[in-house]
Each structure stands twice: as structure tokens, then as C-alpha cells.
């Protein structure tokens, strides 16, 4: 029997205080960063957050157990795990290995309280619909970096034969007919959305007939999800190109699969090495996934070499010069690297131009960088960065995941002690970031404000 949660409970149930961002202990932690830093050493890059989240959703397609390796320990991963558990899947984690057993998947509705915190959790709609014939998933939440509508997902599922309508913030989808099977279709995406591509590709793996997704996203995370599905027995060709062809199969089987390295974390550490004029090596990485970022780093004068396969080394580089960047879908410059790269451009000699084309509200880090002495002007989705000779420490607040990373990078190069608030954002996407930076020689520490206050009160 397929379980459906009551709509009024899913929508109106008050937040548990432990999950409320305003009361969460993690939000009461800060980072104190003393700069400027001189970094040196080797860093291990974690598994890709965005790949792991999609793979966890993809595991719902299998009626057995999927073992996923290199799953990073992150707040977003924990939330996705809670979503899967609420749907009837059993999860067991041992370090960075996660077992997902979806053999007893029996709940067609994802809880609102969880989905509202994590946009990627909406992707479960494809696997649930394909497996159960019905799905009810709330409209998603996540970082406030701009509108990310689900209309491409909805139209794609409708093309596959599903009835879809949205009521009271819930996307209701179900398959009509006695077969309870989605039907293959030709789908053109108006925009190469990663989320829509992944959702529709997963749904199509169990559909009857052939599905063609045109103008599909080409990101490495899409390819990784396709490879996972193929390893489970799916028939998919063309992932990584603009056209993906999926021939539906009756069922998928268990798999043992390793997630690709996180290209955004890798890029963040390359920029951290560049802005601090340091010598660091990162691995494992797939250099092809970082082509656009490496190209732009080299254009400002950063020296990057590959001494051994799967590894990149950034060398001390002085006299960095300005360059222009414009975010684009892969293989263009990634939007997730825009904020960290802007931190680097703030200390490059000359005038740089930064244009954000993916999200309309992704420049909120600018005011905080300016507090640290940067000279950046913003008009709409366009910023002009006039390079300064140095940054200075200041109290700053991160507003989203990548903006927070940008501020930490800036603090590493700034003179003095920077107090950073917004660790809840960093913990969503960077595994043990402060531990990794400490390993490189950075002077920073995480401090629990509540604990520090209690100590001060006791000593008075």
C-alpha cells in the first residue's frame, strides 16, 4: 500500500526547534580567522555534494540496496537522508560510505519541513513517480540566491504521461492508466537546467519506450548520475552532451558506486591558494571538470600544474592582474565559483568585470567584501571590481553557501582577525572546511557563541 501523508500536516506542521535556523546551535557558531595566511600542504577533496544528493535520489529507483562511496558529511546530505527515510528507505552510514535500501519504498509524499530546507530534495519526485505511480512533493527551498522554478520539471513529467498539478504549495503527480508506467517522450528544455535534466532522466529510466532530452544540462554531476543509473542497469547514452537518450527498462538492480570529486570545493581551494600566494596541492580532482576555472585563474597570473593524474598544484603567484568572468552553464564558468573568484579579483591589479547570468540574486557577498576593503560596484547582475592592494579584517556575515566561501577566502588574505557568521551555509556544502584549512596552516577556529557567553558569565 502506498502511503500519502495528510496535506494539512505536511503544510502546516510547526517547525521543530532543532530544525529552526533561528534556534539551531550551528547558527550560533562563528569562525575567527587571522590573516594574512601562508598556506602549504596537501588537501583531500571530498565527494561532490551535488552529485551525492542526486545519487541519493537516484537510489530510490532501485528496489534493492545501493552502496555509495565518497558521500561527504554535510548538512545537506543529512537532510536528504531524512527525506529518503521519510519515504520508507533505510539508510546506514559508515564514514563516507552510505547504504540506501529503497526496497520498501511505500510513501509517495515528501515532508514539507524537510523539502523546504533543501532544493535538491525535490528531485525525488522523478524516482517516486516512476516507482510508485504517484508522488506528492512540496515546492523546494534552499539558498536565497534567486528564483529556481520547477516548471521545467513539471512540463517534462507531463510529457512523460503524468498528470501534474500544484495545489497549496504541493506538486501532485500521478500516472493514469492501468500500467502505472511513464511513457517515453521527446522533451526539449527551454534552459539546460541541471535539476530538470536529472529529474527527467531518473524518471525516464523506468518508463516504457525511449525518451530524448534535448538541450540537456552537461554538468559533470549529470554525467555522474547517469553513470550511477547505468551501473544499476539503466540504458542511457549521451550524458554530458546536449541530447540524452534513455531507453526505459523494467527495473534497476543494486550497485556499488563511487561519487566524483567535488569540483566546486576543488576550485575554492585553488582560489584560496592563489589569493594567499601559497603552494598547495589538491586531490583527487578531475581537471577537465575545472577547465573554465583553471583557465580564468591562469588569465590572472596564477600558476597551476598537474604533476600526477588526479592532482593539481597551485604555486605562489604574485602580481595578479584583472580579468572578466561571466557565469554560464557547463562547460562555461560555473555560477558556484562566481563569489569565491570575485574575492580573488578584489586584490588583482586593474578593473575586472563579473556578470552573473544564472541567478538574479547572487551578488549579496559584495557588500561584505567591501566591508573588508574591496572596491566593488554592482548594478543588477553585473559587478565592476577595482583591485586593491590588500584587504583588512572585519566582522562579516555569509548569506548563502558560495558567498560564505568567498568571505572565508577573503579573510585568509586580509590583515587582522575576521569574525565570520554564517557557518550554517558553509556546513551545507564544505566538509570540515576549517579543519582542512588548519591543516594547510591557516589560523582559524570555530567558536560556539553560546558556550563562550556561558564561560564569560561564569567567570564574572
Secondary structure, 3 states (H helix, E strand, C coil): CCECCCHHHHHHCCCCCCCCCCCCHHHHEEEEEEECCCCEEEEECCECHHHHHHHHHHHHHECCEEEEECCCCCHHHHHHHHHHHHCCCEEEEECCEEEEECCCCCECECCHHHHCCCHHHHHHHHHHHHHHCEEEEECCCCCCCCCCCCHHHHHHHHHCCEEEEEECCEEEEEECCCCCCCECCEEECCCCCHHHHHHHHHHHHCCECEEEEECCCCCHHHHHHHHHHHHCCCEEECCCCCEEEEECCCCECCEEEECCECHHHHHHHHHHHHHCCCEEEEECCCHHHHHHHHHHHHHCCCEEECCCCCEEEEECCCCCECCCEEECCCCCECHHHHHHHHHHHCCCECEEEEECCCCCCCCCHHHHHHHCCCEEEEECCEEEEECCCCCECCCEECCCHHHHHHHHHHHHHCEEEEEEECHHHHHHHCCCHHHHHHHCCCEEEEEEHHHHHHHHHHHC
